[in-house]
């Protein structure tokens, strides 16, 4: 039986966007470099996702690198250029976050990024989960004009962050969408929804994707040692998406 949940898929490719749409997701957050927590996808990936889908909303992450959320002037300029690209491509929205070195929301930069993003939808991402004070951050992000906050409740996974997420939903009081993400799965989404009052959820719904390569040289890795095999990746699975609805 269908629920009234809005599912956003963390999509790692244009093909994952196709799968997300086929499974009934409302929206995707299109990212590159998922093992690094997501970085800005390429122009080509965004264009392909748009060309190969028909009605799903496409948000793109604006993040120039992995790591922390304290950005240099060069990185900020890169983010502004990528926001301009997003507007030129007429995507639905952008996703970003920024902190000061002391762990507070970088309000000055956030206001600058939000202003540059208009009229696109803006999500403040899980930089929120490593900020110093989530309740002060909530008010600052609302004041900046963001549409939603993606959060695991400052825990490794959203299921453990249920108490904080529930309090954020209560304090937000409809002024901004609180969207649980990280570790949201088929087996726990109903609990997270019931105990937090959240209506939107962020998940990957990915399955392993095995290479069709017949000739394989496993002795020459293309990336870091974190990658276990060059012949195995992952991709959003439409059947998994259906299970969240």
Secondary structure, 3 states (H helix, E strand, C coil): CCCCCEEEEEECCHHHHHHHHHHCCCEEEECECHHHCCECCCHHHHHHHHHHCCCCEEEEECCCCCCCCCCCHHHHHHHHHHHHHHHHHCCCEEEECCECCCCCECHHHHHHHHHHHCCCEEEECHHHHHCCCHHHHHHHHHHHCCCEEEECCCCCCCCCCHHHHHHHHHHHCCCCEEEEECCCCCCCHHHHHHHHCCCEEEECCEEEEECCCCCCCCCCCCCCCCCCCCCEEEEECHHHHHHHC
